[in-house]
């Protein structure tokens, strides 16, 4: 029962109208947000580039060049 009361209280606090908020972003936060945006853009670009290349190779009928596997067991004595 305490869980339900706590959940209801949290929902009421979130849904209450908030007064005017004054936001401040310091240089460290701005730099962090910039890195997140650039990282998201680059990872999305890399994903679609890789996906497009694999789709082209699939329809052309060629196999992608695979990197040699690391055989860690062969190095063990």
N, C-alpha and C positions, 0 to 999 in steps of 0.2 A: 504494500500500500504506500510505503514511503517513496518507492520508485515512481509511482504514478503521480503523487503529489509534487515531487521534484520536477518531473517532466512537465506537468501543467504549469508550474511556477516559471520554469525556463521558457516555455512557449509564450507566456504572458509578458515576460521581460523583453523578449525579442520582438514581439508584435506591438509593444507600446510605442506610441509616436516619440521619436527622438527629436531633441532640440537641435539647433544648428551646430554642426560639428566643424571644428577648425582643424584641418589636416595639415601635417607638415611632413615632408619627405626630405630626409637629410641626404647628403651626397652618397653615403654608403648604401642606403636603400635604393636610391636612384640608379646607382651602378649595378646593384643586384638585379633590379627589375630589367635593366638594359640587357644584362647577361642572359636572363631567362627568355626574353623576347628573341634575341639573336640565336640562342641555342634552340629554341622551338622552331624558328624559321629554318635553320640549317638541318636539323634532324628531320623535319618534314620534307625538305628538298631531297635529302639523301634517301629517305624511305621511298619516295616516288621515283627517283632516278633508278634505284635498285630494282624496284618493282617493274618499271617500264623495260629495263634491260632484260630481266628474266622473262617477261612476257614476249619480247621480241625474239629472244633465243628459243623459247618454247615453240613459237609458231614457225620460225625458220628451220628448226630441227637440229640446231647445234647444241652441244653441251657446254655449260660454263666451265671455265678453267677453275679447277679446285686447288686450293693450297695444300701442300703436303701435310698430312696429319702428324701431330706430335705424339710419338709413341713413347710415353713415359715409362712403360713397363720394360722396354728393351734396354733402357739405361740402368735399370736396377741390377745389382749383383746378386 
